[in-house]
Amino acid sequence: AEHCPDAGAAKKMRNDRGALDKWLGNRNGLDLVGEFPVRAEPELWQEVLVRLTPRQYSISSSPLVSPREVQLTVSVVRYRGADGS
């Protein structure tokens, strides 16, 4: 809320957590930043953004099509980070 340029929205976010939770509903971080542009240093973004946990597999079947069967999709992914590791 401290970095939101809309003072009214920032006040509402601070004072009414229930209304904020209801408003957030199915919105994600990109939706929120799109509606309320935030200017913050990269270090602050690192503090508030959640690191994604890698998935080792993906369930690719549908219980509507195969109610007694689970199909998995697995793939080997190799990449290097910016530091070469």
N, C-alpha and C positions, 0 to 999 in steps of 0.2 A: 504494500500500500504506500510505503514511503516513496517509491519511485514512479508512482502513477501520476500523470499530469492532470487527471480529472479529480479535483479535490473532493467533489461530492461522492464520487464512486469510492475513492480512497477512504473517506470517512465511514461509508456504509460497510466496506470490507472490514474495517477495524472494529466497528461497534455491533454488528449483527451477524455472528457466525452462522446461525441457522439459516438466515436469508442467503448468505454467501454459499453455503453448502447446497441449498435448493437451486440457486441460480447456476452453479457450476454444473449440476446434473451430468450430462454426457459430454460436456466440453472438455477439451484437453488444453495443455499449455499453449499450443499454437493458436487455438481459438481465443484464449484469454489475451494473449499479447496482440493478436490482430484487432481485437475490440478496444483494448486499452494499451496503446503503445508504451513501452517501458524503456527508459534509457538507463542502463546500468553497466558497470564495468564487468569484463569477462570473469573476474574472480567471484563476483556476486552470483553470476549465472551458474558457475560451477557449484556454488553452495546450495542452490535451490533446485537444480535439475537432477533428476534421479538417473543414475547409471543403469543402462539396460542390461539385463541378465541374458546371456546367450542361451538359446534353446538348442538342445542337442538333437531334437527331432520335431516334426510337425505332424499332428493328426490330420490326415487328408481324407478320411472317410466321413460319410454322413450317416447318422443314425436313422434317417428317413429312408435311405437307400439300402443300407446294410445294417439292420438293427443288432445283429449278432456278431458283427465283425468290425475290427478296428484295423485301418490301414495307416501305415506310417510313411512319411517321406523323410529320407535321410540323405544328406549330401556332405561331402568333405569340402570345407572352405578354407583356403589358405590365403593369408594376406599379411602384409607387413605394416606396422604402425609407422607414424611419422619419424620415430627415432630409430627405425630399422629393425626393431625386434619383432 
